[in-house]
Amino acid sequence: MNLKNNDELNDELREEYDFAQMEGGVSGKYAKQYHEGVKLILLAPDVAKIFPDTKSVNEALRTLSTIIQQHRNELITS
């Protein structure tokens, strides 16, 4: 890409966009679909160091859930 084309591309971008002023836009159009079945939880910094991603948090909670369910079943049968 030559310098002229690069300048033309840069000129098309604004520093800031006001989406409220754009025609046809719908705020939160897909918000309901996104939030169905999704829980966003803020981890404390010390916990986030141990569980750095979604996969590790889910694996830990599934393991803990299994342990809790087994313990409950043992209490019921004894």
Buried (B, 14 or more C-beta within 10 A) or exposed (E): EEEEEEEEEEEEEEEEEEEEEEEEEEEEEEEEEEEEEEEEEEEEEEEEEEBEEEEEBEEEEEEEEEEEEEEEEEEEEE
